[in-house]
Amino acid sequence: MELQIITSGREPIYRQLAGQIREGVARGQLKPGEKLPSVRELSRTLVVNPNTIARVYTELERDGVLHTRQGMGVFVAAPTNDLTKAARRKKLFDRVDALLTEAVYLGFTRDEVHVAVTERSRQFQWGPT
């Protein structure tokens, strides 16, 4: 998976990268156990400060998306459900509410949003239910 940054955008570089890695995992482009480039290597490739890459990796490790193996590197973590069902549900509903709020402001109908979510959800890697 190739990571890209947009320096002219408003979103901070670390958020762009963290979002791309999260999405890569969710879409199955990055598999559990897959090794990511080192901080130095990725900072050189993207021409970004190494501290920015370290921040991304640290944040994603804290969130359970990545894990570090001492002396071996950074890897995609296997999915876990550390949060309770109620906490995961609340987190999901908070994000769904934000999406629906934006859709209303953009002038979409309920049916249009439903079609869009159904269509886009086919592009993601869903685990066992």
N, C-alpha and C positions, 0 to 999 in steps of 0.2 A: 504494500500500500504506500502510495506516495503522498507525503504531507506537503501542504502548501500554505504560505502565509500571504496576506494582503496587507502591505504596509500603509496603504493609503486609506484603509478602512478605519472605522471608529472602534471596532472591537479589539481589545488588547491581544497581542500576539499569543500570550500564554493561554488565553481563553480559546482562540482559534485552534491552537494545536490540541488542547485538551478535548475540545468538542470533536475534532476530526478523529482522534484516537477512540473516544467513546463511541462515535458513530461507526467506525471501522469494526469495533468489537460487536456492536449491536447488529450490524449487517453481515457478520461472519467473514469479513475481509481480514480480520486479525483473529486468529484462533488461540484458545487457551494453550499456554506453554510456548507460544511463539516469542522469539527473542526480538526486542526492539533495538534500534541503534543506540550506541552509548551516547551519553550527554555530549561529549566532545565531538563525536562523529556527526550527530544530528545538528549541532550548532554550526559546524563547518559547512554542512550541506545546505542548510537554510540561511546561512549568514546571520545568525541570531546569537545573542549573548548566551553563553553556557548556563548562566544563572536562570535564564528564562526556561530553558529545557529542564533544568533540575527542578524548578518550581512546578512545571507541568507533571513531571514524573512523581514528585512528592505528593501533589494533590490527588493524582489518580491512584497512587498507592494507598493513600489514606481512605479513599472511597472504595477500595477493593477491586479496582479495574486492573491494576498492575501489581506485581510484587517483585522485589529485588532479591536475588540470590547472591550472597556475599562472594565477591570475586568472580562471578559469572555474568552478571548483567541484570537487565530489567526485562521482565517477561509479562505476557498477558496472563492475568490470573483466571483461574477457573471460577465460574459464577457461583456465588454463595447467597444465601438469604439470611444475612445476619439480623436484619430488622424483622420485627413481628409483622404479621399479615396486616394488622391495623395500621402500623407505621408506614409500610410500603404503599398501602391503599391511600393514605392521606397524602403522601408524597406524589403519587400518581395523580390524584384528583387536583392537587395544587397546580400541577403542570398542565393538566387538561383544562382547568379553568383559565389559565393564562392563554392557552391556545385558542379557546373559544372566545375569550374577550377580544383578542386580536382579530379573529375571523369576523366578529360582529362589526368592529371598527372598519374592516376592509370591505364590508358590504356583502359578505357571502351569506347564502341561505343555509339553514340547517341541513337540507338535503345535499347541497354542494360540499359542505364540510364532511358529511358522512361518506360521500363518494370518495373524496380526496383521502380521508384517513384509511378507508378500506383499500384503496388503490396503493397507497404508499406503504401500508403495513405488510404487503406481500413482498416487499424488498428487504425485510428484516429477518434475522435468524431468531426464531422463537423456540424456547426450550420446552421441555415437557410441562404440562399443566397439572 
